[in-house]
Amino acid sequence: MTTQTTASEIVIVGGGIYGASLAYQLAQAGKTVTLLEADDIAAGASGGSGERGVRANSRDLRELPIATVGFPLWTKYQEQFEGGVGYRRIGGLHLFNIPDGAHEHEVRGTMEAMTMVQNALGVSSQLLNRDETLEREPELSGDLIGSIYCRGDGVCDHTFATLAFAKQARKAGASLRTGTRVTEILHKKGRATGVGLTSGEVVPVGEKLVLLTNSGVLPLLKPVLQPQEILPVITQIPQMMYVTNPHDKKINHLLGHAYRKLSVKQIQDGTLMLSGGHSVAYSQAGRWKGSLRSTALGLADAIATLPFIDESSFLKVDASRVESCAIDGIPIVDTSAALQNTIYGFAWTGHGFAIALGFTKYLTDWIVGGEKPQALEVFSAKRFHEPFSN
Ligand SMILES: Cc1cc2nc3c(=O)[nH]c(=O)nc-3n(C[C@H](O)[C@H](O)[C@H](O)COP(=O)(O)OP(=O)(O)OC[C@H]3O[C@@H](n4cnc5c(N)ncnc54)[C@H](O)[C@@H]3O)c2cc1C
């Protein structure tokens, strides 16, 4: 077994958007940083085809404070990094119809209440009636009654962004090592002292160990978790579909729907990306061909919302990226009782890309300042075992 002699102050495990953007911010703050990635940078949920939605609209209200801190950072780094981060602020529409069995006053009440609370929590939101919505998106279907418009929402080439942060982290002095899978956490007296790699090498930990390995967090933490530290997380594989745009229609916004599991984006080459639908059955490597069930349900929802898609041709389906999801739908960011110098963050539940820069800003504040920011309390794991703690 070999051991690296000098410990970096911070060892980050995981080279997705979380690990890469945190490595950049900490290196900028003057910390020595080593990042260990089992595969390549952006090999997990932060990589692959298409674009990710950067959306505050209709997000869990507990996440909005993180979004309001993180969204301006997408704009900042888009301008600051040479070549940007692949971010486009195009605005988002959350669409409403009156689904079977629902009452119109309830749907309209929901629209008004959501708009009001999003504005109160700092996310600029505008209630649009049917005509105002169709003015923005003429291709939408007839059953639409209106929408909530968030001008701060957008889309991002997630692979490009993750690679851009990795590049900038290296420039700022961080050491990013790929092909280095962590198999165990070595610890003494309640502190992580190093991590063991598959190669047998031990990488020592100076001040802090940060686990940002998505579905790989639980396997690393399991040996040290105390009985009360339950982390109720499942693993999911969301499916993305791509269809042609036969009549060169224009979709101007990031589109989501209140009652259909659907997210629509027009990507840079003009074709349409359909996601947000049903996940596929889990396999460790994902399922490149997706599933027929997920495809059928997703297409039906897409066509109900944008009827012209019925004339599109199917280009490809991609269900290759694995995501960890918490049972209450919001991330888990905490430190383990047995390892006081170890922070972990995962369970982004299918919508973690947009808020990554907000979380990694707070993680940087925590690591550099020494105090856990109040804004992260709501994401503590104690919510699963200390009733009403938040
Ligand atoms: C298909 C799909 C669509 C999505 N759409 C959206 C969207 O529209 N908007 C949005 O906001 N979010 C979306 N998400 C969620 C978002 O992409 C993820 O929440 C986010 O990318 C997670 O980033 P991460 O850095 O935590 O994880 P990852 O990108 O998965 O990175 C974790 C890394 O850790 C590495 N790793 C794992 N175990 C080990 C180990 N033992 N040792 C070393 N390295 C290890 C992995 O190889 C991986 O590279 C989507 C996710 C998927 C899968």
The ligand as an SDF file (V2000), in Angstrom:
LIG
                    3D

 53 58  0  0  0  0  0  0  0  0999 V2000
  -31.2110   12.2910  -16.9810 C   0  0  0  0  0  0  0  0  0  0  0  0
  -31.0960   13.3440  -15.9420 C   0  0  0  0  0  0  0  0  0  0  0  0
  -31.7140   14.5710  -16.1290 C   0  0  0  0  0  0  0  0  0  0  0  0
  -31.5830   15.5720  -15.1650 C   0  0  0  0  0  0  0  0  0  0  0  0
  -32.1630   16.7830  -15.4030 N   0  0  0  0  0  0  0  0  0  0  0  0
  -31.9390   17.7900  -14.5350 C   0  0  0  0  0  0  0  0  0  0  0  0
  -32.4120   19.1010  -14.8210 C   0  0  0  0  0  0  0  0  0  0  0  0
  -33.0380   19.3340  -15.8640 O   0  0  0  0  0  0  0  0  0  0  0  0
  -32.1530   20.1000  -13.9160 N   0  0  0  0  0  0  0  0  0  0  0  0
  -31.4510   19.8670  -12.7740 C   0  0  0  0  0  0  0  0  0  0  0  0
  -31.2460   20.8020  -12.0110 O   0  0  0  0  0  0  0  0  0  0  0  0
  -30.9680   18.6390  -12.4960 N   0  0  0  0  0  0  0  0  0  0  0  0
  -31.1920   17.6040  -13.3410 C   0  0  0  0  0  0  0  0  0  0  0  0
  -30.6910   16.3650  -13.0700 N   0  0  0  0  0  0  0  0  0  0  0  0
  -29.9420   16.1490  -11.8120 C   0  0  0  0  0  0  0  0  0  0  0  0
  -28.5020   16.6060  -11.9010 C   0  0  0  0  0  0  0  0  0  0  0  0
  -27.9310   16.2680  -13.1420 O   0  0  0  0  0  0  0  0  0  0  0  0
  -27.7140   15.9620  -10.7420 C   0  0  0  0  0  0  0  0  0  0  0  0
  -28.3860   16.2320   -9.5290 O   0  0  0  0  0  0  0  0  0  0  0  0
  -26.3070   16.5040  -10.6180 C   0  0  0  0  0  0  0  0  0  0  0  0
  -25.6430   16.4340  -11.8630 O   0  0  0  0  0  0  0  0  0  0  0  0
  -25.5430   15.6890   -9.5640 C   0  0  0  0  0  0  0  0  0  0  0  0
  -24.2180   16.1240   -9.5300 O   0  0  0  0  0  0  0  0  0  0  0  0
  -23.1280   15.3930   -8.6190 P   0  0  0  0  0  0  0  0  0  0  0  0
  -21.8580   16.0870   -8.8590 O   0  0  0  0  0  0  0  0  0  0  0  0
  -23.6220   15.2790   -7.2220 O   0  0  0  0  0  0  0  0  0  0  0  0
  -23.1400   13.8740   -9.1250 O   0  0  0  0  0  0  0  0  0  0  0  0
  -22.4720   13.1620  -10.4020 P   0  0  0  0  0  0  0  0  0  0  0  0
  -22.4300   14.0420  -11.5800 O   0  0  0  0  0  0  0  0  0  0  0  0
  -23.1880   11.8530  -10.5280 O   0  0  0  0  0  0  0  0  0  0  0  0
  -20.9790   12.9580   -9.9310 O   0  0  0  0  0  0  0  0  0  0  0  0
  -20.6140   12.0190   -8.9630 C   0  0  0  0  0  0  0  0  0  0  0  0
  -19.2690   11.4640   -9.3980 C   0  0  0  0  0  0  0  0  0  0  0  0
  -18.7670   10.6500   -8.3500 O   0  0  0  0  0  0  0  0  0  0  0  0
  -18.0300    9.6110   -8.9360 C   0  0  0  0  0  0  0  0  0  0  0  0
  -17.9180    8.5400   -7.9410 N   0  0  0  0  0  0  0  0  0  0  0  0
  -18.9020    7.7320   -7.4690 C   0  0  0  0  0  0  0  0  0  0  0  0
  -18.4080    6.8780   -6.5470 N   0  0  0  0  0  0  0  0  0  0  0  0
  -17.0840    7.1700   -6.4310 C   0  0  0  0  0  0  0  0  0  0  0  0
  -16.0430    6.6440   -5.6240 C   0  0  0  0  0  0  0  0  0  0  0  0
  -16.2500    5.6470   -4.7680 N   0  0  0  0  0  0  0  0  0  0  0  0
  -14.7830    7.1600   -5.7670 N   0  0  0  0  0  0  0  0  0  0  0  0
  -14.5500    8.1950   -6.6230 C   0  0  0  0  0  0  0  0  0  0  0  0
  -15.5080    8.7240   -7.4050 N   0  0  0  0  0  0  0  0  0  0  0  0
  -16.7620    8.2240   -7.3130 C   0  0  0  0  0  0  0  0  0  0  0  0
  -18.8370    9.2240  -10.1590 C   0  0  0  0  0  0  0  0  0  0  0  0
  -18.0420    8.5620  -11.1180 O   0  0  0  0  0  0  0  0  0  0  0  0
  -19.3400   10.5710  -10.6400 C   0  0  0  0  0  0  0  0  0  0  0  0
  -18.5300   11.1360  -11.6470 O   0  0  0  0  0  0  0  0  0  0  0  0
  -30.8350   15.3240  -13.9870 C   0  0  0  0  0  0  0  0  0  0  0  0
  -30.2120   14.0910  -13.7860 C   0  0  0  0  0  0  0  0  0  0  0  0
  -30.3270   13.1130  -14.7460 C   0  0  0  0  0  0  0  0  0  0  0  0
  -29.6300   11.7910  -14.5260 C   0  0  0  0  0  0  0  0  0  0  0  0
  1  2  1  0
  2  3  1  0
  2 52  2  0
  3  4  2  0
  4  5  1  0
  4 50  1  0
  5  6  2  0
  6  7  1  0
  6 13  1  0
  7  8  2  0
  7  9  1  0
  9 10  1  0
 10 11  2  0
 10 12  1  0
 12 13  2  0
 13 14  1  0
 14 15  1  0
 14 50  1  0
 15 16  1  0
 16 17  1  0
 16 18  1  0
 18 19  1  0
 18 20  1  0
 20 21  1  0
 20 22  1  0
 22 23  1  0
 23 24  1  0
 24 25  2  0
 24 26  1  0
 24 27  1  0
 27 28  1  0
 28 29  2  0
 28 30  1  0
 28 31  1  0
 31 32  1  0
 32 33  1  0
 33 34  1  0
 33 48  1  0
 34 35  1  0
 35 36  1  0
 35 46  1  0
 36 37  1  0
 36 45  1  0
 37 38  2  0
 38 39  1  0
 39 40  1  0
 39 45  2  0
 40 41  1  0
 40 42  2  0
 42 43  1  0
 43 44  2  0
 44 45  1  0
 46 47  1  0
 46 48  1  0
 48 49  1  0
 50 51  2  0
 51 52  1  0
 52 53  1  0
M  END
$$$$
